[in-house]
Amino acid sequence: MGRQSGISPQGIVESGRGLSSPSMQNLSSSLPNLSSATLPTSDIPSSLSDGLSSISSLLNKSPSGLQFTLQAGNLPPNTFKVVSFEYREAYSTPFEINLLLSSPQSAVNFSDVLDNQATLSIWRNGELLRSVSGMVSSFEQGDSGFRQTFYRMEINPELWRLGLRRNSRIFQNESPIDILQSLLTENGVTQYRFDLRHEHPPREFCVQYRETDLAFLQRLSAEEGLTYYFEQDGGQTKLIFSDDAQTLNNGNAVSLPYNLNKKAQLQETVVTAFNRSERVRPSEVKLKDYTFKNPSWTAEFNKEAGDANNQRSGYEHYDYPGRFKDENQGKAFTQYRLESLRTDAHQGWGKSNSAQLSVGGLLQLTNHPNASLNTLWQISRIVYRGSQPQALEQEGGDKATTLENEFEFIPRHQSWRPMQLTKPRVEGPQIAIVVGPKDEEIYCDKFGRIKLQFLWDREGQYNDHSSCWIRVTQPWAGKNWGMIAIPRVGQEIVVDFLEGDPDQPIVTGRTYHATNMPPDALPAAKTQMNLMSQTYKGGGYNGLMMDDATNNQRLDLHAQKDMNTKVLNDQTSTIQNNRSITVVGGNETRTVQSGDLSESVKGNRNITVESGDQTRVIQSGNSSESVKGNRSILVEEGNQSLIVKTGDRGVEVQTGNDSLVVKAGHRSVEVTAGDDSKTIGAGNLYESVAETRATQAKAIQMVGSESIVLNVGAATLNMTTDAITISFGDGSGITIKASGVYAIAPEIHLNK
């Protein structure tokens, strides 16, 4: 005989309950519908006696009053009957329900079941005790018998879907809570809640690297000390995140007596086993880290367990890096680490037949002979096992439906923390591209950090939001000294990761590629070592090139605009061949602020001023020139001026002659104030004037120690120490002596 369509907790066909007055009434009301049910042709009994036999076998079912039902997708409620199931639930783990099912349908469409919602319900005497809903992650068709086909099914929460998606991406300046919400929303998980007491500040840079969304969620939750579990309410499964035991709902405590009596276990829900244990675990945690923004900060935090009274102290758990960057985070992470290491330090396990115990819920134990155990306990893990032989119809015989569980518990006020999960490691350096805002060529912060587009990052837009600020290694990095070269936007760089941590990238090098080629063609320029920059937002460059080609070695230094050199002490340059300095446009200035300027030239020295003036100013001190050979000054056009504002001018020719030749033009000597004197120590003074020589003065005085001679043509005036003689070429003359005046002439005229 076939089954009635529709699963009802009161229906004899589906409930598997023992006979009672309400059941008989339900059976009476159900019988008319049995013949009208839609059944597969193969399941229709061949005779009425077969149908009566089936009914008779169903009337002797589970005396426990238990019933398990399953609703899968939009299939009719009577599609599956639960033969047995195992339901595993634990903190920070997606629950798992494995079911063995039977069905009158031999070919259930997989698309109607797989990846659809399914709900397992547990009933007792028609009352719904508990229902668990999730998505069907696995569905298997088994063997088909005379009346039924077996199926296997696995149900997981919607959170399980996160394990199917693997990604690599960057979250910037987001709190861990916001990141978790993004993961849940992206995967269609809408029923969740955060019960938090502690701060979880934003992270500057948080990377999901080559890991599933679920692995990333669990890792991030563990780092932040977050525990998750599931609440079942009204057929809906809600994901709950908690960071403290105080957020657990005290009102949901399930009170169960401790009772080892087998008969009592068949009549009421009790705890049938309760074992408590303690384990020796680390007694303190010390974490250390480093932040370049505060390098002198010790960045070390220590936390000792307050519940390690029954073990020795000194079991220190030390780790570096601690994954924190400030004091608040350091204290919290140290606390979380200690609590995760001591999660099972105070733990126990037990058994019961209750359907209402759940992870994150509380158990109020009663009637235990050890009174100290009659208190609230927190369920941290539980495994349910249910068996419903009635689902096998005749094959089930008179076996009862059973439900039992094994659970683990911890003290009520203990905050259960998940163990730190191994963070994905970046196995070696990677290639990335330097990025920045639109139309920007150099983009950095005060630390010389840059932003990158990682090649595995599908969400980055190759702009200033593609990553956080990332440090760049330099050959030297001292306090206000060293070397700095900021990678430019668009350049390809090599990035490594501290401790292999995707959250801690650091730029270690730069590389050329097919678009960004070296400055000189290779391998033709293989002997050259080049240091060449590029003008910011313009053409040109500054550069240093060293060529080691045989017989053509050279060093080129190029400044696109200005070049400044500062030497705080001495500078020495030795040039063993030629030196050439060309100032193409502009001026050259050499200033010796304190000290001397000396030049030594073994050969010739030529100074050519092609257009313009030459000026030498000696503000304080003397100017001296020493020339062992000849010295020539040629002024081709223009004048030469020599001005001594204060002081004397002297020209001394120690050996040789002094000549001044004015070939065209005049020569004038003007003494504005003072005397003009000429002294010839040995030798003569000769003046030759082609025309007139004029001298004008108030008084003219000429002194000769022996004689003064004036000649005009044949006439001569000769003054000696003892006579003055005026003579003419014809022998005429006048001589004036102390003794008298003597005149010689053809005629002598006196007083005429």
Beta strands, then each sheet from edge to edge (+ up, - down):
strand 1: 66-72
strand 2: 81-90
strand 3: 93-103
strand 4: 117-124
strand 5: 127-144
strand 6: 149-156
strand 7: 166-174
strand 8: 192-195
strand 9: 203-212
strand 10: 227-233
strand 11: 236-242
strand 12: 254-257
strand 13: 271-278
strand 14: 284-288
strand 15: 300-304
strand 16: 316-319
strand 17: 346-352
strand 18: 362-366
strand 19: 376-387
strand 20: 402-411
strand 21: 430-435
strand 22: 451-454
strand 23: 471-472
strand 24: 477-478
strand 25: 481-482
strand 26: 492-497
strand 27: 505-511
strand 28: 528-532
strand 29: 543-547
strand 30: 554-558
strand 31: 707-712
strand 32: 715-720
strand 33: 723-727
strand 34: 733-737
strand 35: 741-744
sheet 1: 1+ 4- 5+ 6- 3+ 2- 19+ 18- 12-
sheet 2: 1+ 4- 5+ 6- 3+ 2- 19+ 20- 17+ 13-
sheet 3: 7+ 9-
sheet 4: 8+ 11+ 10-
sheet 5: 15+ 14- 16-
sheet 6: 22+ 21- 26+ 27- 23-
sheet 7: 24+ 25-
sheet 8: 28+ 29- 30+
sheet 9: 31+ 32- 33+ 34- 35+
end
